[in-house]
Structures are given as structure tokens and as C-alpha cells.
């Protein structure tokens, strides 16, 4: 009797990738296999179309995802580049801005540009935060902080003239610490801070000053600084490029049991034969 040939076992197939995922993985492979470093240029969108065999729309979608993940940076009219390591920011840490930032454990190269230094009247919200009358004149100081040549943080400080009669424009323009100036000149030391974090779409001014892409989001921190006596002396905001930063806090600032670089794998491996489902 003739033997029946055994049906070939179906090879296990991996789930088919979406078109943009093909490009996403291709770019990461190019970075890894070629040992590309932050600042190295990547193939253009047209080149990636040829390399991957997918449409330009899918390539652009993949590049959007890679940029949002902080893996690449795009500069209009120049090209696409490998992104630098994300900057670790510790907003709750006291001290100058530079002392709250680190890249691979070292302080980054930070430069400062004063965009605005003027006197005006506060909004009702700011007046309430500073516990002053809405007709009380205040300073508004807007500075752009750059890491290397790239805009990174947009800062605004609002200070009552009743507490801060003058500001050291030359010192601030040179990148000096505002809080050091306030402590040395007016004995206004930051002993307590209230902060609010939000991930939002930037304003038109934030987008222009930080050089953001149309759909890029920002992390905006707004807060009020108080002296030991509970006097509010600074109503401030800091706007960060969301893809460039990791935000870290230890609560009391004394222990670092979990470093920011140790949070990539946030998973649990199931034990064989042990499962539990909850609705």
C-alpha cells in the first residue's frame, strides 16, 4: 500500500511588520551596525524609500516615531542625524540649572541667550501666585538655554519689583545664575518650590524659539519659589524639548537606588504554569 506523504509542518511565521515599522527597524539597524554616534548623518528620506521599498509617507511616519522616541533629530534643509543621549533633568534638585542637568553623568555644555528683559504688570494668576496686587510692577526675564548649538530649554522668570528693584543684566546675559544673584543681592534664597508638570503642544513662540517640528510636544514646568519665611519671590516656567530629556526625582534627594539609565526594561517575565488574569 502506498504511503501517504506527511504534510509539511507549517513554519511559524512572525507577525508581518507594518510598513513604517520596516523603516523604523532599518534606521536602528543602520545606527547599530555602522557604529553611528550622536551627530552622525543618516540617509535621506528618499534614500530610505529606495532602501526599504516602502512609500515616502511610510518613511516620514517612521521618522516621526524615531524623533518622538529621541533616537534621531531632523533639521529642515540640512538632514537627519543620530540624536545625542537624552539629558537627565532633576527639577526638584536645588541649585543652578546646570547643576540639575546631566548627560552620561556629566554636566552638559550650556549657553544662554537673553530674549526678553522688561517690566510689566502680572496676570491675575501670576499676581495670586506671588501674593501681590495685579497692579504691582514685575520683571519678566526670558532666556533660551542651548546645549551645544541646539535650543533645549526656554525659561521665564517673573519677579516683583518690590522685592527685586534691579537685575544684573550683564551677569544674566553671560549665563550667570539668577538665583545666585537674588540670594547675594537681595537675600532671596529658594527654600521651597511648588511645581506643576505637563506635556503639551507648544505655543507659537515656544515652537519658534526652540526650533520645534510642527507636531512636536514639550514638557512645561511652571512653579513658584519661596523663601524660608514663605515669601513668594519668583513665578517661573521652563519649557523643555520633550524628546531631549528624562526627568528624575528622588523625593528627598539623598538616595539614588534607580538611576535614569536603568529604566529601559520595565517588564516582568511570567513563571511557567503560573498565570492570573483580572478583568
N, C-alpha and C positions, 0 to 999 in steps of 0.2 A: 504494500500500500504506500502510495506516495506520501511523503512527509510534507506537512504544511510548514511553510516558512514562517518563522516567528516575526511578528510585526515589530519593526524597529521602535525602540523606546523614543518617546518624544523628548528631544533635548530641552532642558529647562531654559526658558528664554527670560532674559532680563526685560523689565518694563521698557518700552520704547521711549526714548527721550523726546521731549518737546524740542522744536527747532531752536528756540533761544537757549535751551539747556546745552545743546551741542556746542554752541559758540561759547557759552559761559565756561564749560569744562575745557574747551580748546584754549582759551586765553590763559586759564590757570595752569594748564599743561605747558604752554609756551613759557610762562614765567618760571615754573619749577625746573623744566628740562634744560632751559638755557641759562639758568642761574641769574635771571634778571634781578636787578636791585632797584630800590626806590629811585625814581627819576629816569630810569631807562625807558626808551620809547617803544611802544607796541605797534603792531601792524595797523594800518588804517582800516576804517570800516569797509572800504572797497576791497582791500586785501583779504579781510576776514570773510567776505562773501565768497571770494574765489577759493579760499582755503577750506571753508566749511560746506559749501554747496547750498547754503540757505539764502533766503531773501535779505535785502538790506533792512527791511522792517524788523526781522528777527534778530539781526546783528545789533541794531540800535537798542532793541529791548534788552538783549543780553548785556550790553554796555551800561545801560541804565541800572540794571541789577548789580553789576560789578561795582559801579561807582557808589551806589547806595550802601553796599557792603564794605566800602572803604578799601577795595582792592586796587582800583585804578583811579586816575584823575584825568579829566579831559579839559583841554584848553582850546577854546574855539579858534580856528585858523592856524593852530600850531600842531595839535595831535593828541594822542592818548598815551599816558605814561603810567608806569607802575607807581602806586601810591606809597608814601612813606608809612612807617609804623604809626599806629594811632597814638595820639598824645593822651597820657593819663592826667586827668584833672581831678583835684581834690578840693572842690569848692568850700567845704566846711573847714578846711585847714586854715588857720590864721597865718598872717604874713603877707608879703608882697605876692603879686600874681605869679611871677616867675617861680616862686618857691612852692606854688601849688601845682606846677606842671612838670611832667617828666616824659621822656622818650627813652625806653630801654633803661630806666633808672637814672638817666642824666638830664640835667636841665637843658631845654631846647634853646636855640638861638632866637631871641625875641627882640623885635624892634618896634618902635612906637611912632605913630603919626597923630598929631592933634588935629581933629577935623572941625571942632567947634569949641569955643570958649566964650560964653556970653552970660549976661544977666537977664532974667525974665521973671514971670510970675508962674507959680506952680499950678498944675491942675488940681481940682478938688481931691483926687485920690492921693496925689503926692503931698498936698498940704496936710491931709489927715494922717498920712504915714509919718510925716515929720513933726506932727503936732504943732503946726504953725497956722496962722491966718492965711486964707487964699491970696490976700494982698501983700504978703511978705515976699520981698525980692529973694531970688535964689540964683546961685550959679548953676549953669549946666555945662558940663565938660564931656565931650565925646571924643574918644580915642580909638584908633584902629591898631590892633596888635597883629604883627606879622611873625610867622615862624619861617625863617629863611626869607624867601621872597613872596611867600603866599599869605594873603589875608586869612586870619584864623579867628580872631575874636574882636567883636565890636562892643566897646564899653561906653556906658553913660553914667555919670555921677551927678547928683543934684544935691546941692549943699546950701543951707540958709546963710544969707549974708550976715545975719545977726550973730552967727557962730564963727563964720569964716569970712572976715572982711576983705581978704585979698588971697589970690592964689599965685603960686610961683610958676608963672607960665614957662619961663626958660627951663626950669627943672622938669616940668611935666612934658615939655616938648622933647627933652632929651631922654625921656623914658623913665624918669625917676618915679619913685613910689608916692602916690597921692596920700596914702595912709601914713607913711613915714613923715611926710611934710605936715600933715594935720596934727600928728602926735607931737612933733618937735615944736611947731609954731603955736598951736592953739590947745595943746594938751587934750586932744580928742583922740582917744585910743579905742579901737574896735574890740570891745569885750564881749559883745553878744550880737548875733546876727539872725534875722529871720529871713528865710529864703523860700521861693516858690519856683519849681522846675516845670517846664512844659516843652513839648515837641510840637512845633507849629510851622506853618508856612511863613516865610519871612515877609516883612514889609518891603515895599519897593526900594526904600532907602537901604535896608539891610541887604537886599539882593544885589544892589549895585555896589555897595561898599565892600561886601565880602566876595564879590565876583561869582555868585551862585548861578547854577543852571536853573532853567525855568521851573522845574518840578522838585528841586532840591529843598529839603527841610532844614530847620535849625533847632538847636536846643537853646532856649532862652531862660535865663535865671534872673529873677527880679528879687530884690531884697532891701532890707533896711538895717543899718548898722547903729548900734547903741553903745554908749559909754558905760562904765561900771555903775554910774548913777542912774542909768536908764534913760539918758538923753539921746534922742534920735538925731543924728547929725548927717547921715548920708542915705539918700534913697537912690538905689543904683540898679542897673541892669547889665547883663553880659550876654551877648548873643554869639553862639559857637556854631561853626560848621558841623552839622550832626555827624557826617561821615568821618571826621578827622579826630574825634575824641571818644575816650572811655571815661565815665565818671565814677569816682571811687570815694567811699566814705567808710570810716571805721567806728563812727559813733563817738568814742572818747579820744580817738587819735593816738592811742598808746600801743595797740596791738595790730599786727598785720599777719593774720593767720591765713588769709586768702589773698594772694597777690592778683592784680588785674589780669596778668598774663596766664593765670591758671583757671580761667573760666570758660575756655573754648568748648570743652567736652562736659556738657551738663546733662548726663544721661544715666540710666540705671540698666544694668544687664539682668534680665529675668533669670531666675533659677529654674532648672529643668523640673517640670512636673508641678510647679507652684504657680498658680495664676489666680488672680482675683479681679473681678470686674464690678464696677459700681455704675449705676445708672446716673 
